[in-house]
Amino acid sequence: MAAFAHLIVVGRGSNTCVYVIMIFTVCESTEQRICIKFCFKIGKTTTEMYQLLQQAYGEDAVGCTQVFDWFRQFKECRTSVENDPHSGQQSTSRNKEIVAKVRPVILNKRRLTVRGIVDDCGNSVGSCDAIVTDDLHMKCVCIKFVPLLLTDDQREQSQTIARDLFVRLCEDLQFVTNIVTGEESWVYGYDAETKQQSSQWKGPMSPRPKKGHQVQSKRKVMLLAFFYSEGIVHHEYAPDGQTINKEFYL
C-alpha cells in the first residue's frame, strides 16, 4: 500500500494545532473518511470537517452530505471506515469455467490474437485479455530464430560427438589444432562498391567525380569454406546444380 501524509491545521492564532495524519491506503475516499473520523475524535463539527477537507483536497474533496452521513455513523459508535459489503451480481466473464475454456484454445493455437480468442470463446476483449495475463499468466513473445532445428537423433549424435572431442582434448591439448571443419553459405555473385569505397581525392576547383549506380547481384552462389584453428584451409564456389553432400565434401 502507498502512504499518504496530510497536514491538517486546526484553530487560529496562538491556539493553532497542527496534526499530521499518516494514511496507509490507496483509496482516496477511504483516506478522507479516516480524516473525518480523526476530526470527530478531536471534537470538530461537521462544518469544520467539511472546510478542512476542502482545504486539503480541493475539488477532490467529498461532498457535504457524505461528511454529515459519516459523522452520524461515527457518532453512533461506528469504527470501520470501509464501505459496507453489498450484494451484487457475480461476474461470469472470468469464472473457473471460462478460464478452463480459454486455456485449451490458446494451447491449440498459440498464435491467436486476443480478438481470435474472443471469436472462439465469446467473451469480451477485456475479459479475455485479463484471463490470459492475470489468470493464466501468459504473455505473447516473439519467436526466436536459430540457425537450424535438430531432430532428437541429430541432437543425440551432436552430444555424443561433442563428448568424444572433449575427452580427446583432455588427453591431448594439441588435438584441437588438427581439427578441420567446413561450412557452406549462399553469397551474392558480387557486391556493389559503396560510396565510401568509391571515394577519391579531388582539388578545390575540380568537379566531383561521378559513377553509375550499381545494384547488388541478384544471382547467388554456394560458397564452401574449410578452416582450422589457424585460419582458412580451402574455399571454393560450388558449381550450379551441384548437390552439397558427404561425397562432394570428401
C-alpha positions as protocol buffer text, in pm:
chain_id: "A"
residue {
  index: 1
  type: MET
  ca { x: 0 y: 0 z: 0 }
}
residue {
  index: 2
  type: ALA
  ca { x: 105 y: 357 z: -56 }
}
residue {
  index: 3
  type: ALA
  ca { x: 135 y: 603 z: 234 }
}
residue {
  index: 4
  type: PHE
  ca { x: -17 y: 948 z: 210 }
}
residue {
  index: 5
  type: ALA
  ca { x: 69 y: 1220 z: 465 }
}
residue {
  index: 6
  type: HIS
  ca { x: -174 y: 1509 z: 505 }
}
residue {
  index: 7
  type: LEU
  ca { x: -132 y: 1820 z: 715 }
}
residue {
  index: 8
  type: ILE
  ca { x: -446 y: 1943 z: 889 }
}
residue {
  index: 9
  type: VAL
  ca { x: -433 y: 2278 z: 1066 }
}
residue {
  index: 10
  type: VAL
  ca { x: -692 y: 2325 z: 1337 }
}
residue {
  index: 11
  type: GLY
  ca { x: -758 y: 2658 z: 1510 }
}
residue {
  index: 12
  type: ARG
  ca { x: -634 y: 3010 z: 1462 }
}
residue {
  index: 13
  type: GLY
  ca { x: -379 y: 3241 z: 1614 }
}
residue {
  index: 14
  type: SER
  ca { x: -177 y: 3120 z: 1909 }
}
residue {
  index: 15
  type: ASN
  ca { x: -405 y: 2820 z: 1959 }
}
residue {
  index: 16
  type: THR
  ca { x: -325 y: 2673 z: 1620 }
}
residue {
  index: 17
  type: CYS
  ca { x: -265 y: 2298 z: 1633 }
}
residue {
  index: 18
  type: VAL
  ca { x: -101 y: 2102 z: 1356 }
}
residue {
  index: 19
  type: TYR
  ca { x: -199 y: 1741 z: 1304 }
}
residue {
  index: 20
  type: VAL
  ca { x: -17 y: 1513 z: 1063 }
}
residue {
  index: 21
  type: ILE
  ca { x: -213 y: 1207 z: 964 }
}
residue {
  index: 22
  type: MET
  ca { x: -31 y: 913 z: 804 }
}
residue {
  index: 23
  type: ILE
  ca { x: -287 y: 723 z: 600 }
}
residue {
  index: 24
  type: PHE
  ca { x: -190 y: 386 z: 458 }
}
residue {
  index: 25
  type: THR
  ca { x: -442 y: 344 z: 181 }
}
residue {
  index: 26
  type: VAL
  ca { x: -476 y: 352 z: -192 }
}
residue {
  index: 27
  type: CYS
  ca { x: -838 y: 471 z: -197 }
}
residue {
  index: 28
  type: GLU
  ca { x: -886 y: 847 z: -173 }
}
residue {
  index: 29
  type: SER
  ca { x: -1243 y: 819 z: -45 }
}
residue {
  index: 30
  type: THR
  ca { x: -1129 y: 587 z: 235 }
}
residue {
  index: 31
  type: GLU
  ca { x: -850 y: 830 z: 305 }
}
residue {
  index: 32
  type: GLN
  ca { x: -1093 y: 1116 z: 355 }
}
residue {
  index: 33
  type: ARG
  ca { x: -1318 y: 905 z: 577 }
}
residue {
  index: 34
  type: ILE
  ca { x: -1017 y: 847 z: 803 }
}
residue {
  index: 35
  type: CYS
  ca { x: -974 y: 1224 z: 818 }
}
residue {
  index: 36
  type: ILE
  ca { x: -1342 y: 1263 z: 911 }
}
residue {
  index: 37
  type: LYS
  ca { x: -1305 y: 1003 z: 1186 }
}
residue {
  index: 38
  type: PHE
  ca { x: -995 y: 1183 z: 1317 }
}
residue {
  index: 39
  type: CYS
  ca { x: -1175 y: 1517 z: 1326 }
}
residue {
  index: 40
  type: PHE
  ca { x: -1469 y: 1352 z: 1500 }
}
residue {
  index: 41
  type: LYS
  ca { x: -1235 y: 1214 z: 1766 }
}
residue {
  index: 42
  type: ILE
  ca { x: -1091 y: 1559 z: 1841 }
}
residue {
  index: 43
  type: GLY
  ca { x: -1436 y: 1717 z: 1863 }
}
residue {
  index: 44
  type: LYS
  ca { x: -1470 y: 1905 z: 1533 }
}
residue {
  index: 45
  type: THR
  ca { x: -1814 y: 1990 z: 1394 }
}
residue {
  index: 46
  type: THR
  ca { x: -1933 y: 1874 z: 1053 }
}
residue {
  index: 47
  type: THR
  ca { x: -1891 y: 2224 z: 911 }
}
residue {
  index: 48
  type: GLU
  ca { x: -1530 y: 2240 z: 1030 }
}
residue {
  index: 49
  type: MET
  ca { x: -1465 y: 1892 z: 888 }
}
residue {
  index: 50
  type: TYR
  ca { x: -1603 y: 1991 z: 551 }
}
residue {
  index: 51
  type: GLN
  ca { x: -1393 y: 2310 z: 542 }
}
residue {
  index: 52
  type: LEU
  ca { x: -1075 y: 2120 z: 633 }
}
residue {
  index: 53
  type: LEU
  ca { x: -1138 y: 1861 z: 362 }
}
residue {
  index: 54
  type: GLN
  ca { x: -1198 y: 2138 z: 110 }
}
residue {
  index: 55
  type: GLN
  ca { x: -869 y: 2297 z: 213 }
}
residue {
  index: 56
  type: ALA
  ca { x: -677 y: 1970 z: 190 }
}
residue {
  index: 57
  type: TYR
  ca { x: -833 y: 1810 z: -122 }
}
residue {
  index: 58
  type: GLY
  ca { x: -988 y: 2096 z: -313 }
}
residue {
  index: 59
  type: GLU
  ca { x: -1214 y: 1974 z: -592 }
}
residue {
  index: 60
  type: ASP
  ca { x: -1148 y: 1610 z: -497 }
}
residue {
  index: 61
  type: ALA
  ca { x: -1300 y: 1651 z: -150 }
}
residue {
  index: 62
  type: VAL
  ca { x: -1612 y: 1451 z: -66 }
}
residue {
  index: 63
  type: GLY
  ca { x: -1945 y: 1629 z: -58 }
}
residue {
  index: 64
  type: CYS
  ca { x: -2105 y: 1790 z: 242 }
}
residue {
  index: 65
  type: THR
  ca { x: -2377 y: 1523 z: 257 }
}
residue {
  index: 66
  type: GLN
  ca { x: -2119 y: 1246 z: 284 }
}
residue {
  index: 67
  type: VAL
  ca { x: -1938 y: 1430 z: 561 }
}
residue {
  index: 68
  type: PHE
  ca { x: -2262 y: 1460 z: 760 }
}
residue {
  index: 69
  type: ASP
  ca { x: -2351 y: 1095 z: 696 }
}
residue {
  index: 70
  type: TRP
  ca { x: -2014 y: 961 z: 813 }
}
residue {
  index: 71
  type: PHE
  ca { x: -2018 y: 1196 z: 1112 }
}
residue {
  index: 72
  type: ARG
  ca { x: -2354 y: 1050 z: 1212 }
}
residue {
  index: 73
  type: GLN
  ca { x: -2225 y: 693 z: 1174 }
}
residue {
  index: 74
  type: PHE
  ca { x: -1915 y: 763 z: 1384 }
}
residue {
  index: 75
  type: LYS
  ca { x: -2138 y: 926 z: 1644 }
}
residue {
  index: 76
  type: GLU
  ca { x: -2340 y: 602 z: 1650 }
}
residue {
  index: 77
  type: CYS
  ca { x: -2022 y: 415 z: 1751 }
}
residue {
  index: 78
  type: ARG
  ca { x: -1917 y: 300 z: 1405 }
}
residue {
  index: 79
  type: THR
  ca { x: -1546 y: 213 z: 1392 }
}
residue {
  index: 80
  type: SER
  ca { x: -1483 y: 97 z: 1034 }
}
residue {
  index: 81
  type: VAL
  ca { x: -1405 y: 347 z: 757 }
}
residue {
  index: 82
  type: GLU
  ca { x: -1459 y: 94 z: 478 }
}
residue {
  index: 83
  type: ASN
  ca { x: -1778 y: 68 z: 274 }
}
residue {
  index: 84
  type: ASP
  ca { x: -2028 y: -188 z: 389 }
}
residue {
  index: 85
  type: PRO
  ca { x: -2033 y: -506 z: 180 }
}
residue {
  index: 86
  type: HIS
  ca { x: -2320 y: -510 z: -64 }
}
residue {
  index: 87
  type: SER
  ca { x: -2469 y: -785 z: -271 }
}
residue {
  index: 88
  type: GLY
  ca { x: -2429 y: -772 z: -645 }
}
residue {
  index: 89
  type: GLN
  ca { x: -2436 y: -992 z: -950 }
}
residue {
  index: 90
  type: GLN
  ca { x: -2134 y: -1218 z: -961 }
}
residue {
  index: 91
  type: SER
  ca { x: -1917 y: -1168 z: -1265 }
}
residue {
  index: 92
  type: THR
  ca { x: -1942 y: -1462 z: -1503 }
}
residue {
  index: 93
  type: SER
  ca { x: -1683 y: -1340 z: -1752 }
}
residue {
  index: 94
  type: ARG
  ca { x: -1382 y: -1470 z: -1554 }
}
residue {
  index: 95
  type: ASN
  ca { x: -1505 y: -1770 z: -1359 }
}
residue {
  index: 96
  type: LYS
  ca { x: -1330 y: -2107 z: -1349 }
}
residue {
  index: 97
  type: GLU
  ca { x: -1536 y: -2247 z: -1634 }
}
residue {
  index: 98
  type: ILE
  ca { x: -1442 y: -1962 z: -1868 }
}
residue {
  index: 99
  type: VAL
  ca { x: -1072 y: -1985 z: -1773 }
}
residue {
  index: 100
  type: ALA
  ca { x: -1078 y: -2361 z: -1836 }
}
residue {
  index: 101
  type: LYS
  ca { x: -1237 y: -2292 z: -2175 }
}
residue {
  index: 102
  type: VAL
  ca { x: -976 y: -2034 z: -2278 }
}
residue {
  index: 103
  type: ARG
  ca { x: -672 y: -2244 z: -2182 }
}
residue {
  index: 104
  type: PRO
  ca { x: -709 y: -2520 z: -2447 }
}
residue {
  index: 105
  type: VAL
  ca { x: -789 y: -2260 z: -2714 }
}
residue {
  index: 106
  type: ILE
  ca { x: -452 y: -2092 z: -2658 }
}
residue {
  index: 107
  type: LEU
  ca { x: -260 y: -2419 z: -2627 }
}
residue {
  index: 108
  type: ASN
  ca { x: -402 y: -2546 z: -2957 }
}
residue {
  index: 109
  type: LYS
  ca { x: -350 y: -2217 z: -3143 }
}
residue {
  index: 110
  type: ARG
  ca { x: -61 y: -2035 z: -2980 }
}
residue {
  index: 111
  type: ARG
  ca { x: -50 y: -1766 z: -3248 }
}
residue {
  index: 112
  type: LEU
  ca { x: -404 y: -1648 z: -3178 }
}
residue {
  index: 113
  type: THR
  ca { x: -458 y: -1283 z: -3100 }
}
residue {
  index: 114
  type: VAL
  ca { x: -689 y: -1166 z: -2824 }
}
residue {
  index: 115
  type: ARG
  ca { x: -950 y: -1097 z: -3092 }
}
residue {
  index: 116
  type: GLY
  ca { x: -916 y: -1456 z: -3209 }
}
residue {
  index: 117
  type: ILE
  ca { x: -968 y: -1582 z: -2854 }
}
residue {
  index: 118
  type: VAL
  ca { x: -1281 y: -1365 z: -2831 }
}
residue {
  index: 119
  type: ASP
  ca { x: -1417 y: -1519 z: -3150 }
}
residue {
  index: 120
  type: ASP
  ca { x: -1362 y: -1873 z: -3018 }
}
residue {
  index: 121
  type: CYS
  ca { x: -1480 y: -1819 z: -2659 }
}
residue {
  index: 122
  type: GLY
  ca { x: -1740 y: -1545 z: -2696 }
}
residue {
  index: 123
  type: ASN
  ca { x: -1612 y: -1329 z: -2409 }
}
residue {
  index: 124
  type: SER
  ca { x: -1529 y: -961 z: -2426 }
}
residue {
  index: 125
  type: VAL
  ca { x: -1184 y: -838 z: -2525 }
}
residue {
  index: 126
  type: GLY
  ca { x: -1112 y: -708 z: -2175 }
}
residue {
  index: 127
  type: SER
  ca { x: -1215 y: -1033 z: -2008 }
}
residue {
  index: 128
  type: CYS
  ca { x: -1006 y: -1249 z: -2243 }
}
residue {
  index: 129
  type: ASP
  ca { x: -704 y: -1024 z: -2200 }
}
residue {
  index: 130
  type: ALA
  ca { x: -737 y: -1039 z: -1821 }
}
residue {
  index: 131
  type: ILE
  ca { x: -776 y: -1418 z: -1827 }
}
residue {
  index: 132
  type: VAL
  ca { x: -464 y: -1465 z: -2039 }
}
residue {
  index: 133
  type: THR
  ca { x: -243 y: -1226 z: -1842 }
}
residue {
  index: 134
  type: ASP
  ca { x: -379 y: -1248 z: -1486 }
}
residue {
  index: 135
  type: ASP
  ca { x: -533 y: -1596 z: -1458 }
}
residue {
  index: 136
  type: LEU
  ca { x: -316 y: -1800 z: -1697 }
}
residue {
  index: 137
  type: HIS
  ca { x: -4 y: -1581 z: -1650 }
}
residue {
  index: 138
  type: MET
  ca { x: 80 y: -1591 z: -2021 }
}
residue {
  index: 139
  type: LYS
  ca { x: 233 y: -1328 z: -2245 }
}
residue {
  index: 140
  type: CYS
  ca { x: 287 y: -1302 z: -2619 }
}
residue {
  index: 141
  type: VAL
  ca { x: 655 y: -1314 z: -2717 }
}
residue {
  index: 142
  type: CYS
  ca { x: 837 y: -1303 z: -3049 }
}
residue {
  index: 143
  type: ILE
  ca { x: 968 y: -1632 z: -3182 }
}
residue {
  index: 144
  type: LYS
  ca { x: 1341 y: -1694 z: -3153 }
}
residue {
  index: 145
  type: PHE
  ca { x: 1525 y: -1772 z: -3476 }
}
residue {
  index: 146
  type: VAL
  ca { x: 1801 y: -2035 z: -3461 }
}
residue {
  index: 147
  type: PRO
  ca { x: 2037 y: -2149 z: -3738 }
}
residue {
  index: 148
  type: LEU
  ca { x: 1895 y: -2500 z: -3753 }
}
residue {
  index: 149
  type: LEU
  ca { x: 1631 y: -2708 z: -3577 }
}
residue {
  index: 150
  type: LEU
  ca { x: 1774 y: -3051 z: -3494 }
}
residue {
  index: 151
  type: THR
  ca { x: 1579 y: -3370 z: -3460 }
}
residue {
  index: 152
  type: ASP
  ca { x: 1616 y: -3584 z: -3148 }
}
residue {
  index: 153
  type: ASP
  ca { x: 1857 y: -3820 z: -3329 }
}
residue {
  index: 154
  type: GLN
  ca { x: 2068 y: -3531 z: -3459 }
}
residue {
  index: 155
  type: ARG
  ca { x: 2080 y: -3373 z: -3116 }
}
residue {
  index: 156
  type: GLU
  ca { x: 2188 y: -3702 z: -2958 }
}
residue {
  index: 157
  type: GLN
  ca { x: 2459 y: -3753 z: -3220 }
}
residue {
  index: 158
  type: SER
  ca { x: 2588 y: -3400 z: -3169 }
}
residue {
  index: 159
  type: GLN
  ca { x: 2613 y: -3454 z: -2794 }
}
residue {
  index: 160
  type: THR
  ca { x: 2796 y: -3783 z: -2843 }
}
residue {
  index: 161
  type: ILE
  ca { x: 3048 y: -3628 z: -3083 }
}
residue {
  index: 162
  type: ALA
  ca { x: 3099 y: -3329 z: -2853 }
}
residue {
  index: 163
  type: ARG
  ca { x: 3170 y: -3559 z: -2557 }
}
residue {
  index: 164
  type: ASP
  ca { x: 3419 y: -3762 z: -2760 }
}
residue {
  index: 165
  type: LEU
  ca { x: 3601 y: -3449 z: -2874 }
}
residue {
  index: 166
  type: PHE
  ca { x: 3612 y: -3317 z: -2518 }
}
residue {
  index: 167
  type: VAL
  ca { x: 3765 y: -3641 z: -2391 }
}
residue {
  index: 168
  type: ARG
  ca { x: 4030 y: -3638 z: -2666 }
}
residue {
  index: 169
  type: LEU
  ca { x: 4106 y: -3274 z: -2593 }
}
residue {
  index: 170
  type: CYS
  ca { x: 4163 y: -3355 z: -2225 }
}
residue {
  index: 171
  type: GLU
  ca { x: 4407 y: -3628 z: -2325 }
}
residue {
  index: 172
  type: ASP
  ca { x: 4590 y: -3415 z: -2585 }
}
residue {
  index: 173
  type: LEU
  ca { x: 4576 y: -3036 z: -2576 }
}
residue {
  index: 174
  type: GLN
  ca { x: 4718 y: -3014 z: -2929 }
}
residue {
  index: 175
  type: PHE
  ca { x: 4432 y: -3220 z: -3066 }
}
residue {
  index: 176
  type: VAL
  ca { x: 4221 y: -2913 z: -3140 }
}
residue {
  index: 177
  type: THR
  ca { x: 4484 y: -2783 z: -3386 }
}
residue {
  index: 178
  type: ASN
  ca { x: 4425 y: -3089 z: -3607 }
}
residue {
  index: 179
  type: ILE
  ca { x: 4051 y: -3034 z: -3645 }
}
residue {
  index: 180
  type: VAL
  ca { x: 3938 y: -2910 z: -3986 }
}
residue {
  index: 181
  type: THR
  ca { x: 3576 y: -2813 z: -4022 }
}
residue {
  index: 182
  type: GLY
  ca { x: 3371 y: -2663 z: -4303 }
}
residue {
  index: 183
  type: GLU
  ca { x: 3056 y: -2473 z: -4374 }
}
residue {
  index: 184
  type: GLU
  ca { x: 2857 y: -2360 z: -4676 }
}
residue {
  index: 185
  type: SER
  ca { x: 2661 y: -2041 z: -4729 }
}
residue {
  index: 186
  type: TRP
  ca { x: 2475 y: -1864 z: -5007 }
}
residue {
  index: 187
  type: VAL
  ca { x: 2653 y: -1547 z: -5118 }
}
residue {
  index: 188
  type: TYR
  ca { x: 2593 y: -1291 z: -5391 }
}
residue {
  index: 189
  type: GLY
  ca { x: 2790 y: -1316 z: -5712 }
}
residue {
  index: 190
  type: TYR
  ca { x: 2931 y: -972 z: -5642 }
}
residue {
  index: 191
  type: ASP
  ca { x: 2870 y: -681 z: -5406 }
}
residue {
  index: 192
  type: ALA
  ca { x: 2834 y: -331 z: -5541 }
}
residue {
  index: 193
  type: GLU
  ca { x: 3104 y: -89 z: -5430 }
}
residue {
  index: 194
  type: THR
  ca { x: 2980 y: 150 z: -5162 }
}
residue {
  index: 195
  type: LYS
  ca { x: 3011 y: 530 z: -5181 }
}
residue {
  index: 196
  type: GLN
  ca { x: 3277 y: 520 z: -4911 }
}
residue {
  index: 197
  type: GLN
  ca { x: 3478 y: 262 z: -5104 }
}
residue {
  index: 198
  type: SER
  ca { x: 3447 y: 475 z: -5419 }
}
residue {
  index: 199
  type: SER
  ca { x: 3575 y: 796 z: -5254 }
}
residue {
  index: 200
  type: GLN
  ca { x: 3880 y: 969 z: -5404 }
}
residue {
  index: 201
  type: TRP
  ca { x: 4076 y: 1290 z: -5358 }
}
residue {
  index: 202
  type: LYS
  ca { x: 3994 y: 1599 z: -5561 }
}
residue {
  index: 203
  type: GLY
  ca { x: 4118 y: 1954 z: -5581 }
}
residue {
  index: 204
  type: PRO
  ca { x: 3913 y: 2262 z: -5480 }
}
residue {
  index: 205
  type: MET
  ca { x: 3838 y: 2350 z: -5845 }
}
residue {
  index: 206
  type: SER
  ca { x: 3797 y: 2002 z: -5987 }
}
residue {
  index: 207
  type: PRO
  ca { x: 3443 y: 1864 z: -6034 }
}
residue {
  index: 208
  type: ARG
  ca { x: 3305 y: 1599 z: -5809 }
}
residue {
  index: 209
  type: PRO
  ca { x: 3364 y: 1251 z: -5957 }
}
residue {
  index: 210
  type: LYS
  ca { x: 3063 y: 1057 z: -6078 }
}
residue {
  index: 211
  type: LYS
  ca { x: 2988 y: 690 z: -6113 }
}
residue {
  index: 212
  type: GLY
  ca { x: 2697 y: 491 z: -6246 }
}
residue {
  index: 213
  type: HIS
  ca { x: 2466 y: 345 z: -5982 }
}
residue {
  index: 214
  type: GLN
  ca { x: 2517 y: -26 z: -5926 }
}
residue {
  index: 215
  type: VAL
  ca { x: 2289 y: -271 z: -5753 }
}
residue {
  index: 216
  type: GLN
  ca { x: 2372 y: -586 z: -5565 }
}
residue {
  index: 217
  type: SER
  ca { x: 2391 y: -901 z: -5769 }
}
residue {
  index: 218
  type: LYS
  ca { x: 2064 y: -1093 z: -5781 }
}
residue {
  index: 219
  type: ARG
  ca { x: 2244 y: -1417 z: -5852 }
}
residue {
  index: 220
  type: LYS
  ca { x: 2363 y: -1624 z: -5557 }
}
residue {
  index: 221
  type: VAL
  ca { x: 2624 y: -1896 z: -5547 }
}
residue {
  index: 222
  type: MET
  ca { x: 2714 y: -2152 z: -5284 }
}
residue {
  index: 223
  type: LEU
  ca { x: 3043 y: -2078 z: -5109 }
}
residue {
  index: 224
  type: LEU
  ca { x: 3225 y: -2363 z: -4934 }
}
residue {
  index: 225
  type: ALA
  ca { x: 3487 y: -2275 z: -4675 }
}
residue {
  index: 226
  type: PHE
  ca { x: 3709 y: -2509 z: -4473 }
}
residue {
  index: 227
  type: PHE
  ca { x: 3914 y: -2380 z: -4183 }
}
residue {
  index: 228
  type: TYR
  ca { x: 4101 y: -2483 z: -3872 }
}
residue {
  index: 229
  type: SER
  ca { x: 4249 y: -2306 z: -3568 }
}
residue {
  index: 230
  type: GLU
  ca { x: 4498 y: -2107 z: -3777 }
}
residue {
  index: 231
  type: GLY
  ca { x: 4257 y: -1986 z: -4043 }
}
residue {
  index: 232
  type: ILE
  ca { x: 4119 y: -2079 z: -4387 }
}
residue {
  index: 233
  type: VAL
  ca { x: 4237 y: -2406 z: -4535 }
}
residue {
  index: 234
  type: HIS
  ca { x: 4039 y: -2407 z: -4859 }
}
residue {
  index: 235
  type: HIS
  ca { x: 3742 y: -2232 z: -5015 }
}
residue {
  index: 236
  type: GLU
  ca { x: 3562 y: -2263 z: -5346 }
}
residue {
  index: 237
  type: TYR
  ca { x: 3229 y: -2193 z: -5514 }
}
residue {
  index: 238
  type: ALA
  ca { x: 3009 y: -2493 z: -5582 }
}
residue {
  index: 239
  type: PRO
  ca { x: 2908 y: -2546 z: -5948 }
}
residue {
  index: 240
  type: ASP
  ca { x: 2549 y: -2467 z: -6043 }
}
residue {
  index: 241
  type: GLY
  ca { x: 2316 y: -2758 z: -5972 }
}
residue {
  index: 242
  type: GLN
  ca { x: 2567 y: -2936 z: -5751 }
}
residue {
  index: 243
  type: THR
  ca { x: 2419 y: -3117 z: -5451 }
}
residue {
  index: 244
  type: ILE
  ca { x: 2616 y: -3049 z: -5137 }
}
residue {
  index: 245
  type: ASN
  ca { x: 2653 y: -3385 z: -4961 }
}
residue {
  index: 246
  type: LYS
  ca { x: 2916 y: -3601 z: -4792 }
}
residue {
  index: 247
  type: GLU
  ca { x: 3058 y: -3732 z: -5119 }
}
residue {
  index: 248
  type: PHE
  ca { x: 3109 y: -3382 z: -5258 }
}
residue {
  index: 249
  type: TYR
  ca { x: 3277 y: -3273 z: -4933 }
}
residue {
  index: 250
  type: LEU
  ca { x: 3521 y: -3564 z: -4950 }
}
